[in-house]
């Protein structure tokens, strides 16, 4: 069984279980499952005039090396070319849980499809190369892109810390790609808002 949470920004969520705990020191202005840090509207102003509904996925119940595709379909998201891992390489530290996602079997690529269009997506990422997050509409026309400009591995000389928040906002996002040409990356704390 996979655990997820639906969060609305007009209430302060309280959860008793530690499975939703997040180190809030590195993420600001987002709805978190364990504590409230600010209005999602502040982060998400351009996407919706109404208060959005946001979903944060917890990967902790996935088995290591499990192929991830339709486990979160009931929450409106399908992954492609995706594997759950518990990194043993210290260059890829985890953020809030021991299980993260990575692109596999095609390294450096992970695709996401939404059953209903979303307007904002974020993930905490660690990458061995420049990482590009691209949002597409229903017809696979590019809507927006955001970039992690270079590698951010732990214990490297990178000026970008590992587990950096990467987010994107656009109206009617149906598909996403995370791409690190000739590289590897992990992602955690995957969130999206309608």
Backbone as CSV, one residue per row, in Angstrom:
resi,resn,N_x,N_y,N_z,CA_x,CA_y,CA_z,C_x,C_y,C_z
1,UNK,0.836,-1.177,0.000,0.000,0.000,0.000,0.886,1.246,0.000
2,UNK,0.536,2.196,-0.838,1.297,3.430,-0.962,0.565,4.516,-0.192
3,UNK,1.297,5.329,0.567,0.691,6.391,1.363,0.914,7.730,0.688
4,UNK,-0.140,8.501,0.559,-0.063,9.827,-0.014,-0.915,10.760,0.837
5,UNK,-0.852,12.037,0.537,-1.655,13.003,1.261,-2.211,14.025,0.295
6,UNK,-3.483,14.390,0.480,-4.065,15.497,-0.258,-4.101,16.668,0.704
7,UNK,-3.584,17.793,0.270,-3.471,18.951,1.136,-4.189,20.134,0.525
8,UNK,-4.937,20.859,1.311,-5.571,22.093,0.871,-4.925,23.228,1.628
9,UNK,-4.732,24.356,0.948,-3.921,25.416,1.542,-4.654,26.269,2.559
10,UNK,-5.966,26.117,2.727,-6.664,26.975,3.669,-6.760,26.375,5.069
11,UNK,-6.133,25.222,5.293,-6.130,24.604,6.617,-4.709,24.199,6.968
12,UNK,-4.411,24.198,8.242,-3.099,23.756,8.690,-3.169,22.250,8.903
13,UNK,-2.469,21.474,8.062,-2.541,20.029,8.207,-1.730,19.542,9.397
14,UNK,-2.261,18.554,10.081,-1.563,17.913,11.196,-1.608,16.415,10.954
15,UNK,-0.463,15.763,10.989,-0.380,14.331,10.815,0.394,13.771,11.989
16,UNK,-0.098,12.645,12.509,0.563,12.026,13.644,1.705,11.120,13.205
17,UNK,1.593,10.517,12.029,2.587,9.542,11.588,3.876,10.177,11.123
18,UNK,4.981,9.527,11.417,6.287,10.038,10.991,6.539,9.798,9.514
19,UNK,5.684,8.979,8.847,5.910,8.701,7.439,5.730,9.940,6.562
20,UNK,5.124,11.002,7.102,4.957,12.234,6.345,5.946,13.313,6.785
21,UNK,6.849,12.989,7.671,7.786,13.995,8.175,8.740,14.437,7.081
22,UNK,8.997,15.736,7.023,9.898,16.314,6.036,10.825,17.272,6.755
23,UNK,12.080,17.278,6.361,13.013,18.270,6.887,12.651,19.593,6.236
24,UNK,11.970,20.440,6.951,11.449,21.674,6.376,12.503,22.756,6.228
25,UNK,13.717,22.518,6.646,14.745,23.538,6.585,15.192,23.904,5.178
26,UNK,14.939,23.055,4.188,15.421,23.315,2.849,14.309,23.669,1.873
27,UNK,13.051,23.611,2.273,11.940,23.896,1.370,11.099,24.997,1.985
28,UNK,10.876,26.050,1.227,10.106,27.177,1.737,8.921,27.464,0.829
29,UNK,7.889,28.022,1.398,6.707,28.464,0.664,6.024,27.329,-0.082
30,UNK,5.894,26.186,0.545,5.165,25.074,-0.033,4.333,24.421,1.052
31,UNK,3.273,23.779,0.634,2.489,22.992,1.569,3.252,21.718,1.851
32,UNK,3.555,21.466,3.107,4.249,20.254,3.490,3.306,19.385,4.287
33,UNK,3.494,18.084,4.183,2.607,17.164,4.875,2.767,17.224,6.381
34,UNK,3.930,17.629,6.880,4.137,17.613,8.313,3.930,18.964,8.985
35,UNK,4.118,20.060,8.239,3.858,21.360,8.836,3.602,22.384,7.740
36,UNK,2.932,23.428,8.087,2.569,24.491,7.157,3.661,25.535,7.138
37,UNK,4.117,25.956,5.937,5.182,26.945,5.856,4.756,28.233,5.173
38,UNK,3.598,28.258,4.579,3.166,29.455,3.877,2.026,29.109,2.946
39,UNK,1.469,30.097,2.336,0.354,29.898,1.431,0.843,29.332,0.110
40,UNK,0.185,28.266,-0.357,0.502,27.736,-1.675,0.227,28.815,-2.712
41,UNK,-0.742,29.689,-2.431,-1.038,30.787,-3.347,0.186,31.671,-3.577
42,UNK,0.995,31.887,-2.539,2.196,32.712,-2.679,3.173,32.098,-3.673
43,UNK,3.301,30.782,-3.639,4.219,30.091,-4.526,3.617,29.959,-5.913
44,UNK,2.331,29.884,-5.967,1.593,29.407,-7.122,0.688,30.484,-7.702
45,UNK,1.030,31.764,-7.497,0.168,32.883,-7.878,-0.267,32.853,-9.336
46,UNK,0.593,32.534,-10.240,0.272,32.608,-11.654,-0.580,31.453,-12.148
47,UNK,-0.715,30.405,-11.362,-1.394,29.220,-11.866,-2.894,29.214,-11.651
48,UNK,-3.406,29.793,-10.588,-4.830,29.683,-10.304,-5.294,30.811,-9.405
49,UNK,-6.478,31.333,-9.710,-7.064,32.357,-8.858,-7.706,31.716,-7.634
50,UNK,-8.088,30.467,-7.727,-8.682,29.744,-6.604,-7.594,29.045,-5.814
51,UNK,-7.937,28.624,-4.612,-6.992,27.896,-3.788,-6.766,26.518,-4.409
52,UNK,-5.535,26.189,-4.771,-5.287,24.906,-5.421,-5.287,23.741,-4.436
53,UNK,-5.535,22.557,-4.964,-5.374,21.328,-4.214,-4.034,20.751,-4.592
54,UNK,-3.236,20.408,-3.602,-1.896,19.894,-3.855,-1.751,18.484,-3.301
55,UNK,-0.969,17.683,-3.991,-0.717,16.305,-3.582,0.792,16.128,-3.451
56,UNK,1.209,15.535,-2.342,2.617,15.203,-2.115,2.723,13.685,-2.029
57,UNK,3.585,13.100,-2.833,3.721,11.649,-2.854,4.819,11.193,-1.903
58,UNK,4.540,10.126,-1.193,5.495,9.520,-0.275,5.975,8.223,-0.919
59,UNK,7.255,8.104,-1.189,7.814,6.930,-1.862,8.292,5.851,-0.895
60,UNK,8.110,6.060,0.388,8.681,5.180,1.409,8.156,3.744,1.329
61,UNK,6.934,3.534,0.858,6.382,2.181,0.807,6.780,1.417,-0.456
62,UNK,7.492,2.079,-1.362,7.970,1.382,-2.555,9.147,0.491,-2.178
63,UNK,9.245,-0.641,-2.839,10.376,-1.539,-2.601,11.574,-1.063,-3.419
64,UNK,12.752,-1.282,-2.887,13.972,-0.919,-3.594,14.041,-1.697,-4.908
65,UNK,14.325,-1.013,-5.987,14.408,-1.539,-7.349,13.042,-1.895,-7.937
66,UNK,11.973,-1.389,-7.345,10.633,-1.582,-7.894,10.431,-0.623,-9.065
67,UNK,9.916,-1.144,-10.168,9.557,-0.296,-11.295,8.336,0.507,-10.890
68,UNK,8.389,1.817,-11.083,7.291,2.693,-10.679,6.571,3.159,-11.937
69,UNK,5.289,2.834,-12.026,4.466,3.254,-13.159,3.110,3.742,-12.670
70,UNK,2.245,2.803,-12.302,0.858,3.145,-11.985,0.524,3.086,-10.489
71,UNK,1.530,3.044,-9.639,1.286,2.969,-8.203,0.524,4.193,-7.692
72,UNK,0.668,5.333,-8.347,0.029,6.571,-7.894,-1.082,7.020,-8.854
73,UNK,-1.560,6.103,-9.672,-2.602,6.444,-10.650,-3.870,6.948,-9.971
74,UNK,-4.223,6.381,-8.822,-5.422,6.849,-8.116,-5.281,8.299,-7.654
75,UNK,-4.045,8.804,-7.591,-3.786,10.196,-7.222,-3.577,11.069,-8.453
76,UNK,-3.733,10.451,-9.647,-3.714,11.242,-10.869,-2.388,11.357,-11.571
77,UNK,-1.422,10.474,-11.262,-0.098,10.584,-11.876,0.432,9.195,-12.248
78,UNK,1.050,9.133,-13.432,1.666,7.899,-13.927,3.109,8.215,-14.295
79,UNK,4.022,7.361,-13.867,5.442,7.534,-14.160,5.859,6.571,-15.272
80,UNK,6.840,6.977,-16.067,7.434,6.110,-17.086,8.950,6.167,-16.955
81,UNK,9.589,5.026,-17.256,11.037,4.914,-17.163,11.500,5.319,-15.761
82,UNK,10.915,4.681,-14.765,11.117,5.116,-13.388,11.348,3.915,-12.477
83,UNK,12.317,4.065,-11.589,12.694,3.014,-10.664,12.833,3.604,-9.265
84,UNK,12.330,2.894,-8.263,12.515,3.300,-6.868,13.835,2.710,-6.384
85,UNK,14.654,3.548,-5.736,15.930,3.063,-5.209,16.162,3.622,-3.808
86,UNK,17.060,2.980,-3.097,17.573,3.484,-1.826,19.068,3.660,-2.053
87,UNK,19.481,4.882,-2.415,20.854,5.089,-2.882,21.914,4.628,-1.887
88,UNK,22.891,3.879,-2.416,24.037,3.481,-1.602,25.226,4.399,-1.891
89,UNK,25.176,5.143,-2.997,26.241,6.069,-3.347,26.072,7.349,-2.533
90,UNK,27.043,7.720,-1.696,26.898,8.912,-0.855,26.814,10.219,-1.646
91,UNK,27.126,10.183,-2.931,26.991,11.384,-3.767,25.526,11.731,-3.996
92,UNK,24.628,10.762,-3.789,23.191,10.959,-3.968,22.477,10.777,-2.624
93,UNK,22.620,11.731,-1.711,21.970,11.576,-0.406,20.449,11.710,-0.541
94,UNK,19.749,11.038,0.342,18.291,11.178,0.350,17.927,12.443,1.117
95,UNK,16.682,12.866,0.957,16.250,14.110,1.599,15.349,13.826,2.794
96,UNK,14.148,13.340,2.538,13.206,13.150,3.639,12.829,11.693,3.859
97,UNK,13.269,10.829,2.971,12.978,9.415,3.127,14.147,8.617,2.570
98,UNK,14.132,7.329,2.785,15.242,6.514,2.293,15.042,6.093,0.847
99,UNK,13.826,6.231,0.313,13.519,5.811,-1.054,13.316,7.027,-1.941
100,UNK,13.965,7.015,-3.101,13.848,8.088,-4.085,13.570,7.457,-5.447
101,UNK,13.280,8.289,-6.434,13.059,7.807,-7.793,14.246,8.178,-8.668
102,UNK,14.487,7.343,-9.684,15.490,7.660,-10.698,15.013,7.138,-12.042
103,UNK,15.547,7.699,-13.112,15.203,7.241,-14.448,15.891,5.926,-14.757
104,UNK,15.096,4.927,-15.174,15.650,3.626,-15.520,14.573,2.818,-16.239
105,UNK,14.885,2.073,-17.284,16.197,1.617,-17.701,16.980,2.642,-18.538
106,UNK,16.320,3.634,-19.120,17.050,4.682,-19.848,17.573,5.669,-18.815
107,UNK,18.871,5.694,-18.593,19.402,6.585,-17.570,19.273,8.038,-18.020
108,UNK,19.077,8.913,-17.034,18.998,10.339,-17.311,17.668,10.826,-17.825
109,UNK,16.627,10.000,-17.803,15.299,10.402,-18.288,14.224,9.806,-17.398
110,UNK,13.256,10.626,-17.013,12.092,10.175,-16.262,10.901,10.968,-16.782
111,UNK,9.794,10.289,-17.079,8.613,10.941,-17.623,7.439,10.792,-16.675
112,UNK,6.589,11.819,-16.662,5.420,11.843,-15.783,4.211,12.279,-16.606
113,UNK,3.083,11.572,-16.444,1.822,11.949,-17.079,0.795,12.211,-15.992
114,UNK,-0.009,13.242,-16.182,-1.073,13.568,-15.230,-2.419,13.253,-15.855
115,UNK,-3.300,12.610,-15.091,-4.620,12.256,-15.597,-5.514,13.480,-15.739
116,UNK,-5.294,14.470,-14.891,-5.948,15.776,-14.998,-4.838,16.803,-15.073
117,UNK,-5.043,17.873,-15.846,-3.961,18.861,-15.945,-3.657,19.498,-14.596
118,UNK,-2.374,19.765,-14.370,-1.916,20.428,-13.153,-1.284,21.760,-13.540
119,UNK,-1.032,22.578,-12.539,-0.497,23.910,-12.806,0.839,24.191,-12.114
120,UNK,1.252,23.298,-11.249,2.517,23.496,-10.543,3.052,22.141,-10.114
121,UNK,4.370,21.926,-10.286,5.014,20.676,-9.918,6.366,21.008,-9.297
122,UNK,6.755,20.247,-8.287,8.085,20.412,-7.710,8.636,19.059,-7.281
123,UNK,9.951,18.995,-7.196,10.644,17.815,-6.683,11.993,18.268,-6.160
124,UNK,12.510,17.527,-5.213,13.852,17.754,-4.699,14.765,16.831,-5.502
125,UNK,15.812,17.395,-6.123,16.640,16.623,-7.046,18.131,16.691,-6.700
126,UNK,18.816,15.598,-7.012,20.271,15.542,-6.975,20.691,14.926,-8.300
127,UNK,21.621,15.578,-9.001,21.963,15.145,-10.353,23.476,15.178,-10.593
128,UNK,23.926,14.271,-11.471,25.337,14.234,-11.846,25.637,15.161,-13.019
129,UNK,24.607,15.726,-13.627,24.730,16.622,-14.784,23.660,17.705,-14.697
130,UNK,23.718,18.641,-15.613,22.647,19.618,-15.776,21.336,18.850,-15.944
131,UNK,20.288,19.281,-15.237,18.997,18.597,-15.266,17.926,19.569,-15.749
132,UNK,17.171,19.157,-16.765,16.133,20.003,-17.351,14.768,19.405,-17.041
133,UNK,13.900,20.201,-16.440,12.514,19.827,-16.180,11.659,20.566,-17.198
134,UNK,10.910,19.822,-18.032,10.099,20.409,-19.092,8.647,20.003,-18.904
135,UNK,7.748,20.980,-19.014,6.306,20.752,-18.913,5.682,20.854,-20.298
136,UNK,4.713,19.962,-20.568,4.041,19.916,-21.862,2.530,19.938,-21.684
137,UNK,1.820,20.401,-22.715,0.360,20.368,-22.700,-0.137,19.019,-23.225
138,UNK,-1.437,18.921,-23.425,-2.073,17.681,-23.886,-1.506,17.195,-25.222
139,UNK,-1.130,18.141,-26.091,-0.613,17.807,-27.423,0.901,17.672,-27.454
140,UNK,1.521,17.609,-26.280,2.975,17.508,-26.129,3.706,18.724,-26.694
141,UNK,3.041,19.873,-26.618,3.688,21.136,-26.953,4.313,21.687,-25.669
142,UNK,5.554,22.143,-25.750,6.245,22.622,-24.560,5.565,23.862,-23.998
143,UNK,5.333,23.849,-22.686,4.746,24.986,-21.975,5.807,25.797,-21.234
144,UNK,6.727,25.101,-20.573,7.729,25.785,-19.755,8.885,24.840,-19.478
145,UNK,10.029,25.437,-19.114,11.198,24.665,-18.714,11.857,25.333,-17.529
146,UNK,12.441,24.517,-16.685,13.283,25.020,-15.612,14.514,24.120,-15.549
147,UNK,15.637,24.680,-15.125,16.902,23.955,-15.241,17.677,23.998,-13.934
148,UNK,18.213,22.860,-13.558,19.265,22.795,-12.549,20.545,22.942,-13.364
149,UNK,21.268,24.061,-13.244,22.317,24.392,-14.210,23.538,23.483,-14.236
150,UNK,23.725,22.697,-13.205,24.891,21.810,-13.192,24.729,20.729,-12.151
151,UNK,25.709,19.867,-12.078,25.688,18.778,-11.100,25.606,19.334,-9.683
152,UNK,24.935,18.607,-8.812,24.847,19.009,-7.409,25.045,17.812,-6.475
153,UNK,26.008,16.989,-6.817,26.301,15.810,-6.014,26.882,16.205,-4.660
154,UNK,26.612,15.397,-3.663,27.186,15.635,-2.328,28.692,15.444,-2.393
155,UNK,29.408,16.119,-1.520,30.862,16.018,-1.418,31.575,16.358,-2.722
156,UNK,30.975,17.271,-3.502,31.623,17.727,-4.732,31.911,19.218,-4.590
157,UNK,32.547,19.780,-5.564,32.850,21.210,-5.510,31.722,22.059,-6.101
158,UNK,30.560,21.479,-6.283,29.421,22.200,-6.839,28.948,23.296,-5.885
159,UNK,28.575,24.429,-6.457,28.011,25.510,-5.641,26.534,25.271,-5.348
160,UNK,25.942,24.273,-5.991,24.535,23.924,-5.786,24.487,22.746,-4.822
161,UNK,23.755,22.870,-3.720,23.711,21.755,-2.758,22.897,20.581,-3.295
162,UNK,23.181,19.370,-2.808,22.340,18.233,-3.179,20.925,18.463,-2.656
163,UNK,19.976,17.738,-3.215,18.571,17.856,-2.826,18.071,19.293,-2.979
164,UNK,18.241,19.826,-4.172,17.782,21.173,-4.504,16.366,21.109,-5.040
165,UNK,15.540,22.049,-4.615,14.163,22.119,-5.082,14.130,22.622,-6.517
166,UNK,13.450,21.873,-7.381,13.231,22.257,-8.765,11.726,22.298,-8.956
167,UNK,11.196,23.429,-9.410,9.750,23.529,-9.585,9.423,24.204,-10.908
168,UNK,8.188,23.989,-11.354,7.741,24.557,-12.620,6.263,24.887,-12.501
169,UNK,5.849,26.006,-13.090,4.447,26.427,-13.070,4.014,26.808,-14.478
170,UNK,2.865,26.298,-14.897,2.255,26.643,-16.181,0.829,26.119,-16.138
171,UNK,-0.041,26.723,-16.893,-1.420,26.248,-16.945,-1.519,24.986,-17.796
172,UNK,-2.316,24.030,-17.318,-2.652,22.808,-18.061,-1.458,21.928,-18.408
173,UNK,-0.655,21.617,-17.400,0.449,20.667,-17.600,-0.133,19.255,-17.625
174,UNK,0.120,18.529,-18.716,-0.320,17.141,-18.836,0.850,16.162,-18.723
175,UNK,2.043,16.600,-19.125,3.224,15.741,-19.137,4.433,16.514,-18.637
176,UNK,5.377,15.766,-18.064,6.658,16.321,-17.628,7.763,15.380,-18.050
177,UNK,8.922,15.955,-18.309,10.127,15.140,-18.445,11.214,15.740,-17.574
178,UNK,11.953,14.870,-16.922,13.186,15.234,-16.224,14.288,14.630,-17.084
179,UNK,15.235,15.450,-17.544,16.287,14.933,-18.401,17.664,15.443,-18.027
180,UNK,18.587,14.503,-17.833,19.990,14.828,-17.565,20.805,14.067,-18.604
181,UNK,21.175,14.738,-19.687,21.893,14.092,-20.776,23.172,13.453,-20.262
182,UNK,23.310,12.158,-20.526,24.498,11.415,-20.139,24.764,11.495,-18.631
183,UNK,23.681,11.499,-17.840,23.843,11.603,-16.393,22.831,10.765,-15.643
184,UNK,22.903,10.833,-14.331,21.979,10.166,-13.415,21.434,11.213,-12.467
185,UNK,20.216,11.012,-11.994,19.642,11.910,-10.996,18.657,11.145,-10.141
186,UNK,18.398,11.690,-8.963,17.355,11.152,-8.085,16.375,12.264,-7.782
187,UNK,15.137,11.864,-7.506,14.149,12.863,-7.084,13.326,12.339,-5.931
188,UNK,12.931,13.275,-5.089,12.155,12.999,-3.885,11.184,14.151,-3.690
189,UNK,10.298,14.030,-2.737,9.341,15.074,-2.390,8.602,15.576,-3.624
190,UNK,8.065,14.676,-4.414,7.344,15.034,-5.638,5.964,15.579,-5.263
191,UNK,5.684,16.809,-5.688,4.411,17.477,-5.374,3.830,18.092,-6.631
192,UNK,2.495,18.128,-6.683,1.837,18.803,-7.788,0.522,19.404,-7.322
193,UNK,0.134,20.491,-7.980,-1.082,21.210,-7.611,-1.990,21.373,-8.817
194,UNK,-3.299,21.253,-8.560,-4.318,21.450,-9.600,-4.767,22.883,-9.622
